[in-house]
Amino acid sequence: MATKTLFNCSKCDAQYTKWTGRCLECGGWGTIKESSETAVKVSSLKNRKTNVPAGKTLNLSNIVGKETTRLKTQIEEFDRVLGGGFAPGSLILLGGEPGIGKSTLVLQIASQITAKSLYVSGEESAEQIKIRFDRLELKPKNLEFLGETNIETICATIEQLKPSLAIVDSIQTISSIEVSGPSGNPTQIKAVCAKLMETAKTTQTPIIIIGHVTKDGNLSGPKTLEHLVDTVLYLEGERHHQFRILRAVKNRFGSTNEIGVFEMKQTGLIEVKNPSVAFLSGRNSSIPGSAVTCLIEGSRPLLIEIQALVTRTQFGYPQRRASGFDLNRLQVLIAVLAKRTGLPLETHDIFINVVGGLKADEPAADLAVVLAIASALKNKTLPQDLASFGEIGLGGEVRMVGNVEKRLMEIKKMGFKFAVIPPTKDLPNFSGLKIAPLENVKEIIEKIIK
């Protein structure tokens, strides 16, 4: 075997054959460090024979599925995102920006578990955690605390206590004595996460680990943790916004389409049972540029308000800004609207805002964005009891989206009288709701915004 020198990035674990000042993978400066590694010639392995026996296979059709009892948190929004509660032996990663409410959420979960649970903190002492519980007016029933940063000690404690739920806050502060390097680097994170996964499977204990998100919006690692855990949850929202969205981007035991909606209050995160009411509260329908659309998040329809502000540009190049909506998609919709309807948008600044902090990344929001822009440009209000949804094509045509009946049921439930939708073969019939299937944006602008 031959020994050669490699250089590793301490931030993303990328490898190089020579030293460089900047990592080409993650862009970090001064993160490349020397590490010696033993290299085995590939040619010597090609002709080597092994006496390892073949593994025993199983026919999946002969395996009978077992019903597992999930651990409920009594927080319906959280249980929905998980797929019905904690699956036994699952390893869950909860990520989010600092201050978004991750620790608050897990403290609320821990206080709802009646069986013995374990809270491990490498950042705060027991006294500090107790102050948090008092501030949130929570009274944990059977919660054990462990202030430890060594993963071997943490795993041994979990194996001894066998709690119904274990929480590790946070993964960036935990390290292993078997791996060199400071806590938080990719090598340590991989080793710590692997040990927690093994402990979760052997003890059948669900484990929540908290991971911080960097300024770029990625989990510190980066993305290393997502491949090692069973479930990845993100707590999204603006720190100065009242709403928080819990979203699953990976889930081996449930759907990745569900979201949980919470409202940040002084006593913690409060479940929002009817998000449509919450997102439309305070809406002023008498102002031009306000349109309502219906999005589908998992199995749940949500009514949200989209606002547009159109002003004459003061510079040679018009500005386009969007909050909660994809800026590239906005540019396309503006071009389609200007080309197919003749509206003079090339001389105007356009600003789009999705009220409530939610991200409208579904194509069904296109039609409401177009209506809001046209309403703001012409300075004419849309009917206050009108909602719309549909995807806009480059030819200006309105295309069909999924879950039409579910969206219309939510629109009718919220008291709206008119719905503008794409053309459909089987037009649903809802008493008290007038449905207008329109084919293109020009027809929409002419009939709705006169």
C-alpha angles and dihedrals in degrees: 000000000000125000119219134174120248131183119222131197110235090207104049102007093239114160129224134180092222136028120269131176096230129042110237093207105050100013094237119155121223093005098115113103133173121256129173117227134177113239121204118207110246092214091063091057098050097075096034114115124207131204095214110138122234118263124253114253129210129212107235092209089065095053116098114215117235124219111237125206110230124212109243121213095197086235101112096195091054094044091050093055091049091051098254104334138308115334113221112267095008123148112214126192116205112195134179145129119291111277095017093117107267096133091042091055095049091047089054090048092049091051091053095054109094095191122073113292134177129225115196118190128181093177107045137041126236090258092055092049090049090053089054092051090050092048090051091045091236126150112198111212104203109000125148121201128213122184102199140130099188112097095205090058091045093051092047090052092051091049091050099043097035092202123194088238134012125198124196116196108213131359092201091066097050123091139176126230089217093064127061123228136059123297114273099036118120095255093053093045092053093049094046093047092048091053092048091050091051091048092048093052096045096046096033087229118147109231126198116201121189119219127188122232121227126229088266090061095251129122112257106262086049108259088323093119097051093067094049103051135068098230133024118198125184124200105209135185143090117289091230093045121091097222127077124192120209109203132180114219093173128022126164092184102043148004124310092208100073123097133192121217121210134174119218112233134165090266094050136266114347121199117248104218095184109031094178091063091046096049094047096045113118093019114157105206093182093074119088117243098044119123133166125219136175121235128189115225107182106306094339127092115214128195113211136174121238117199127198131191119193120186133166110265119249094201136051095260118052119232125235119194131171134186114194093000131087109262094210091053089049091055090053093049092049091052092049092047093049094045100042100038103028095234111160096239095141090079097047137079112232126203124184127194130182106210118231100029095275120139113234098206095147120104089230089077092065095088094051091049091052092048092048092051094048091046092051093046094050091039091230124131123235119235106280093227095052126108129177142187136176144113119262119221126207090257091058092254121142110235129205122258130195131268095032096162093047091052093048091049090055092047091052092044091057091055101256116150102197132046126188110203139161118274113278135184096227106041110203118231119224118172111233093019121096111208120202115191107199125185106207142014094250091059090047094052093046096048102037104030105040 
